[in-house]
Amino acid sequence: MKTLHNDPLKILIVDDQDSVRRYLHQELRNMGALEVIAAATAEDAVAQFKQHKPDLILLDIEMPGRNGYWIAEQIRNAEGGNWTPIIFLTALDRDEDLWEGIRVGGDDYLIKPVRPTVLAAKIRAMQRLLGMQRRLTAVTEELFQANNMLNLLVERDGLTGLINRRGFDRLLHEQIAYAHREVLPLTLMICDIDYFKQYNDTLGHPEGDKCLQKVAALLGGVCRRPTDSACRIGGEEFALILPNTPRSGAMVFARTLAELLASQRIVHPKSPIGEHLTLSAGITTCIPDAATTMLGMVTRADEALYAAKARGRNDFFSYELQVTAREQLAPRKPAAPAEGTRS
Ligand SMILES: Nc1nc2c(ncn2[C@@H]2O[C@H](COP(=O)(O)OP(=O)(O)OP(=O)(O)O)[C@@H](O)[C@H]2O)c(=O)[nH]1
């Protein structure tokens, strides 16, 4: 008795003759097939294939109605990127029939009656190919996953785990295009730690690194929408890309961020403006149009950051509103009386 490989197969027999189906069924079970399914018509064969997803098909050609060639074509169309070995098992012994069987997608062609040893040998050969194909699929999937992981790593900053400059460039580019298409506001915030040089100089570079990690964790945490992105784009410079965030929302976001940082009370031993670490940020918000570029947005956010620094730091300046988050909250001074009016 010739038996199949260790990995037992699920086999679909397609033959309109009941006696052939029963004979093959018995032979295949004797060889150690795990499961044998049978179909007597072309339509049933295709349905059984879709339902059971067999590992191998033994396919007759001559049947009432549609024939085995048609079935092979249907199966090849239905299996997507997979491959299911098809062995034609037929009484047709002309070379043209064999040619047509292989042309429509068959992998082997046996002429009935077939001896059990020959059938077992052919199935075993197909089983070996199937094993190789499955290993190849598994390796391809592993490679795909590894490639995805590599792409992620290429865009990650090693110290903080945030998106790095390269990822920032890609994301900002994509978000400008998206916001342009959907006519949505897009906010870019560039944040910079205040007096970080003094922090480093006083506490040393390793402590400076830890501080950067704390700030990064804070920025990452404050980006709660799945489309928000926190990036490290320079030594102590961070960027937040906030899709679908209008000017007012950006200012609320900025205040939340400042409050969160203040609540962490990270000691800055040499800050001229207080005992704790602070951030300054420049904000730009627009509904991008065809003329909006990454460089334009970054330049506006940088200018706003410069204004925040110039106004004493520890604040967030909006390029479009020309006001800082703190100034926006401050009660307005009553307008000075016009000249000549009595107070
Ligand atoms: N520890 C650490 N320090 C860094 C890193 N990258 C840049 N820096 C430091 O960040 C500091 C930036 O200094 P400046 O550009 O003068 O900025 P600043 O002292 O924060 O001053 P303002 O931004 O004007 O408030 C420098 O001391 C850099 O050495 C890093 O990866 N780790």
The ligand as an SDF file (V2000), in Angstrom:
LIG
                    3D

 32 34  0  0  0  0  0  0  0  0999 V2000
   20.5200   65.8070   25.5870 N   0  0  0  0  0  0  0  0  0  0  0  0
   20.3180   66.1230   24.3240 C   0  0  0  0  0  0  0  0  0  0  0  0
   20.4710   67.4020   23.9620 N   0  0  0  0  0  0  0  0  0  0  0  0
   20.2680   67.7400   22.6730 C   0  0  0  0  0  0  0  0  0  0  0  0
   19.9140   66.7750   21.7320 C   0  0  0  0  0  0  0  0  0  0  0  0
   19.7650   67.4010   20.5430 N   0  0  0  0  0  0  0  0  0  0  0  0
   20.0200   68.7270   20.7450 C   0  0  0  0  0  0  0  0  0  0  0  0
   20.3140   68.9290   22.0440 N   0  0  0  0  0  0  0  0  0  0  0  0
   20.6860   70.1730   22.7180 C   0  0  0  0  0  0  0  0  0  0  0  0
   19.6350   71.1110   22.6750 O   0  0  0  0  0  0  0  0  0  0  0  0
   20.2090   72.3950   22.9080 C   0  0  0  0  0  0  0  0  0  0  0  0
   19.5590   73.4020   22.0120 C   0  0  0  0  0  0  0  0  0  0  0  0
   20.0880   74.6580   22.3210 O   0  0  0  0  0  0  0  0  0  0  0  0
   19.5250   75.9920   21.7280 P   0  0  0  0  0  0  0  0  0  0  0  0
   19.2860   75.7920   20.2600 O   0  0  0  0  0  0  0  0  0  0  0  0
   20.4460   77.0790   22.1340 O   0  0  0  0  0  0  0  0  0  0  0  0
   18.1040   76.1660   22.3600 O   0  0  0  0  0  0  0  0  0  0  0  0
   17.6900   76.4820   23.8440 P   0  0  0  0  0  0  0  0  0  0  0  0
   18.8170   76.4430   24.8080 O   0  0  0  0  0  0  0  0  0  0  0  0
   16.5190   75.5690   24.1550 O   0  0  0  0  0  0  0  0  0  0  0  0
   17.2050   77.9680   23.7500 O   0  0  0  0  0  0  0  0  0  0  0  0
   15.7780   78.4980   23.3090 P   0  0  0  0  0  0  0  0  0  0  0  0
   15.2140   77.5220   22.3260 O   0  0  0  0  0  0  0  0  0  0  0  0
   16.0490   79.8390   22.6890 O   0  0  0  0  0  0  0  0  0  0  0  0
   14.9440   78.5890   24.5300 O   0  0  0  0  0  0  0  0  0  0  0  0
   21.7020   72.2540   22.6930 C   0  0  0  0  0  0  0  0  0  0  0  0
   22.3610   72.2720   23.9340 O   0  0  0  0  0  0  0  0  0  0  0  0
   21.8470   70.8730   22.0770 C   0  0  0  0  0  0  0  0  0  0  0  0
   23.0520   70.2420   22.4430 O   0  0  0  0  0  0  0  0  0  0  0  0
   19.7880   65.4170   22.1570 C   0  0  0  0  0  0  0  0  0  0  0  0
   19.4700   64.4960   21.3980 O   0  0  0  0  0  0  0  0  0  0  0  0
   20.0090   65.1540   23.4510 N   0  0  0  0  0  0  0  0  0  0  0  0
  1  2  1  0
  2  3  2  0
  2 32  1  0
  3  4  1  0
  4  5  2  0
  4  8  1  0
  5  6  1  0
  5 30  1  0
  6  7  2  0
  7  8  1  0
  8  9  1  0
  9 10  1  0
  9 28  1  0
 10 11  1  0
 11 12  1  0
 11 26  1  0
 12 13  1  0
 13 14  1  0
 14 15  2  0
 14 16  1  0
 14 17  1  0
 17 18  1  0
 18 19  2  0
 18 20  1  0
 18 21  1  0
 21 22  1  0
 22 23  2  0
 22 24  1  0
 22 25  1  0
 26 27  1  0
 26 28  1  0
 28 29  1  0
 30 31  2  0
 30 32  1  0
M  END
$$$$
